[in-house]
Amino acid sequence: MQLASNLFVAADDHSEGGFHAPSLDEFFPEAFLFAGTPFEINRIMMIRILMTILVVLVFWLGTRNLRLIPTRGQSLIEMGLDFVRVNIAEEMLGKVDGKRFLPLLTSMFFMIFAFNITGIIPGLNIAGSSVIGLPLVLAVVAYVAFIYAGVKKAPVGFFRNALFPPGVPVWLYPIVAPIEFLSTFVIRPVTLTLRLLMNMVVGHLLLVLMFAATHFFIVQGAGAIKALGAATLLFGLAFTLFEILVAVLQAYVFTVLSAVYIQLALAEEH
């Protein structure tokens, strides 16, 4: 009880710095370029620009001089490309349609991973996908690809079969059609957006909480409270490894779901 009492007293002592928990304000940093204009750039926007350049540069350098006997860099890039091609594009869409949509799915996977992984990179420390604009744009891209695939496959039947599923009694259509519209054309892009966004937001807040607590306990704590710093440090390091897994997993899940939606649009009944 005495330890807990000392902890709360120390946390409330703002005159000595105190412990400040992370807040959503971290996702809205001040602009440092072009402030007050539609082109203003803050830390998160700069991270997005840097990672976009980095991904383009890595793939350009890794594929500009392809060799029959690949170098290490070429082998790594080919492994990544084959992972998306085999495990996502061809697995979900088959060889023919998988090849058609492979550039989109590959770009989506590696860009999402690049934006996600910045959350654990020192000096960047926040995911480029942790503000809704980017997840929303990616969800819109997936949504447009879904609509395009369906309309290309069946210009007349796509929307009809999506809203009025075959086999459903006609008298149920006034109930079924609004449900299908919400499920297919509204909920899908919304869930894609929120799934990616919330995982990155929560991950960042937990990491900041752990390492801020470590600094507070070790620097400002007294006596036995300092030992808590070691515990929060271990939790922070463990969660950093977990965030790497989450960065990969969320890129995979988003891309797979996008491929699944395209596959549904290409289904024979459409």
C-alpha positions in Angstrom: 0.0 0.0 0.0 2.8 2.3 0.9 4.5 1.6 -2.5 1.3 2.4 -4.4 0.7 5.5 -2.4 4.2 6.8 -3.2 3.7 6.0 -6.8 0.5 8.0 -7.1 2.0 10.9 -5.2 5.0 10.9 -7.6 2.7 10.7 -10.6 0.8 13.7 -9.5 3.8 15.8 -8.7 3.9 17.9 -11.8 6.3 20.4 -10.2 9.0 17.7 -10.6 8.0 16.6 -14.0 5.5 13.9 -13.1 4.3 11.1 -15.3 2.3 12.1 -18.4 0.5 9.4 -20.1 0.4 9.4 -24.0 -2.6 11.0 -25.6 -4.2 11.3 -29.0 -2.5 14.7 -29.4 0.6 12.7 -30.5 -1.1 11.8 -33.7 -1.5 15.5 -34.6 2.0 17.0 -34.4 2.7 20.6 -35.4 3.5 21.3 -39.0 7.1 22.3 -39.7 6.8 23.0 -43.4 4.1 25.0 -45.3 2.1 25.5 -42.1 -1.4 26.9 -42.7 -1.5 25.7 -46.3 -3.1 22.6 -47.9 0.4 21.2 -48.3 1.6 21.5 -44.7 3.9 18.7 -43.6 4.2 17.4 -40.1 6.2 14.5 -38.7 3.7 11.8 -39.7 3.4 13.2 -43.3 7.2 13.4 -43.5 7.4 9.7 -42.4 5.0 8.8 -45.2 7.0 10.7 -47.8 10.3 9.1 -46.6 8.9 5.6 -46.5 7.4 6.0 -50.0 10.7 7.1 -51.4 12.5 4.3 -49.5 10.2 1.5 -50.9 10.4 2.8 -54.4 14.2 3.1 -54.1 14.7 -0.4 -52.6 12.6 -2.0 -55.4 14.2 0.1 -58.1 17.8 -0.7 -56.9 16.9 -4.4 -56.3 15.4 -5.0 -59.8 17.2 -2.7 -62.2 20.0 -5.3 -62.9 18.3 -8.6 -62.5 20.7 -11.6 -62.6 20.2 -15.3 -63.4 22.1 -16.0 -60.2 20.6 -13.4 -57.8 22.5 -11.3 -55.3 21.4 -11.3 -51.7 19.4 -8.1 -52.2 17.7 -9.5 -55.3 16.9 -12.8 -53.5 15.2 -10.9 -50.7 13.1 -8.8 -53.0 12.2 -11.9 -55.0 11.2 -13.7 -51.8 8.9 -10.8 -50.9 7.4 -10.6 -54.3 6.8 -14.4 -54.4 5.2 -14.3 -51.0 2.6 -11.9 -52.2 2.2 -13.6 -55.6 1.8 -17.1 -54.2 0.2 -16.6 -50.8 -2.2 -13.8 -51.6 -2.7 -13.1 -55.4 -2.8 -16.7 -56.7 -4.2 -18.2 -53.5 -7.2 -15.8 -53.5 -7.7 -15.1 -57.3 -6.0 -17.9 -59.2 -3.1 -17.6 -61.6 -4.9 -15.5 -64.3 -6.7 -13.0 -62.2 -3.9 -13.1 -59.6 -1.5 -11.9 -62.3 -3.9 -9.1 -63.3 -4.1 -7.7 -59.8 -0.6 -8.6 -58.6 0.9 -5.1 -59.1 -1.9 -3.5 -56.9 -1.7 -6.2 -54.2 2.1 -6.1 -54.1 2.2 -2.3 -53.8 -0.5 -2.4 -51.2 1.3 -5.0 -49.0 4.7 -3.4 -49.0 3.5 0.1 -48.6 1.3 -0.8 -45.6 4.2 -2.7 -44.1 6.6 0.2 -44.6 4.1 2.7 -43.1 3.4 0.3 -40.1 7.0 -0.5 -39.2 8.0 3.1 -38.6 6.2 2.8 -35.3 9.2 1.0 -33.8 12.1 2.7 -35.7 14.0 5.1 -33.4 13.7 8.7 -34.5 10.4 8.1 -36.2 8.5 6.3 -33.4 5.1 6.5 -35.0 3.4 4.6 -37.7 2.6 6.5 -40.9 -0.7 4.5 -41.0 -1.8 5.7 -37.5 -3.8 8.7 -38.8 -7.0 7.9 -40.6 -6.2 9.6 -44.0 -3.8 6.9 -45.2 -5.9 3.8 -44.1 -8.9 5.5 -45.7 -7.1 6.1 -49.0 -6.0 2.5 -49.1 -9.5 1.3 -48.4 -10.9 3.4 -51.2 -8.3 1.9 -53.5 -9.3 -1.6 -52.5 -13.0 -0.5 -52.9 -12.4 0.9 -56.4 -10.6 -2.3 -57.4 -13.5 -4.4 -56.1 -16.0 -2.3 -58.1 -13.8 -2.3 -61.2 -13.4 -6.1 -61.1 -17.1 -6.7 -60.7 -18.2 -4.3 -63.4 -15.5 -5.6 -65.8 -16.7 -9.1 -65.2 -20.4 -8.4 -65.5 -21.4 -4.8 -66.4 -25.1 -5.5 -65.9 -25.2 -8.3 -63.4 -22.7 -7.1 -60.8 -24.8 -4.6 -58.9 -28.0 -6.6 -59.5 -26.6 -9.8 -58.0 -24.8 -7.8 -55.2 -28.1 -6.1 -54.1 -30.6 -8.8 -55.1 -28.9 -12.2 -54.4 -30.2 -15.0 -56.6 -32.4 -17.5 -54.8 -33.9 -15.0 -52.4 -37.7 -14.6 -52.6 -38.7 -11.4 -54.3 -40.8 -10.3 -51.4 -37.7 -10.2 -49.2 -35.8 -7.9 -51.5 -36.9 -4.7 -49.7 -35.3 -6.1 -46.6 -32.3 -7.8 -48.1 -31.2 -5.1 -50.6 -30.5 -2.4 -48.0 -28.6 -5.0 -45.8 -26.6 -6.1 -48.8 -25.8 -2.5 -49.8 -24.6 -1.7 -46.3 -22.6 -4.9 -46.0 -21.0 -4.8 -49.5 -20.6 -1.1 -50.3 -20.3 0.6 -46.9 -19.1 -1.7 -44.2 -16.3 -3.3 -46.2 -14.3 -0.1 -46.8 -15.1 1.1 -43.2 -13.9 -2.1 -41.6 -10.7 -2.1 -43.7 -10.0 1.4 -42.6 -10.7 1.0 -38.9 -8.9 -2.4 -38.6 -5.6 -1.0 -39.8 -6.0 2.4 -38.1 -6.9 1.1 -34.6 -4.2 -1.5 -34.5 -1.5 1.1 -35.2 -3.0 3.7 -32.8 -3.2 1.2 -29.9 0.2 -0.1 -30.6 1.8 3.3 -30.5 0.0 4.3 -27.3 1.1 1.1 -25.5 4.7 1.5 -26.6 4.8 5.2 -25.5 3.2 4.3 -22.2 5.7 1.5 -21.5 8.8 3.6 -22.3 7.5 6.8 -20.7 6.8 4.7 -17.5 10.3 3.3 -17.7 11.8 6.8 -17.8 9.6 8.0 -15.0 10.2 5.1 -12.7 14.0 5.1 -13.2 14.7 8.8 -13.3 12.1 10.2 -10.9 11.1 7.1 -8.8 12.5 6.6 -5.3 13.5 3.4 -3.6 11.6 0.3 -4.7 9.7 2.2 -7.3 12.8 2.2 -9.5 12.5 -1.5 -9.8 9.2 -1.0 -11.7 11.3 0.6 -14.4 12.9 -2.7 -15.2 9.6 -4.4 -15.5 8.1 -1.7 -17.8 11.3 -1.8 -19.9 11.0 -5.5 -20.4 7.3 -5.2 -21.3 8.2 -2.4 -23.7 10.9 -4.5 -25.5 8.6 -7.5 -25.7 5.8 -5.3 -27.1 8.2 -3.9 -29.6 8.8 -7.4 -31.0 5.1 -7.9 -31.0 4.6 -4.7 -33.0 6.9 -6.0 -35.7 4.6 -9.0 -36.0 1.5 -6.7 -36.0 3.1 -4.5 -38.8 3.5 -7.6 -41.0 0.2 -9.1 -40.0 -1.9 -6.0 -40.7 -0.2 -5.6 -44.1 -1.1 -9.2 -44.8 -4.6 -9.0 -43.6 -5.4 -5.8 -45.4 -4.1 -7.2 -48.7 -5.8 -10.5 -48.3 -9.1 -8.9 -47.6 -8.7 -6.7 -50.6 -8.0 -9.8 -52.7 -11.0 -11.6 -51.2 -13.3 -8.7 -52.1 -12.0 -8.7 -55.7 -12.5 -12.5 -55.8 -16.1 -12.1 -54.7 -16.6 -9.5 -57.4 -15.2 -12.0 -59.9 -17.3 -14.9 -58.7 -19.3 -16.7 -61.4 -22.7 -15.7 -60.1 -21.8 -12.1 -61.1 
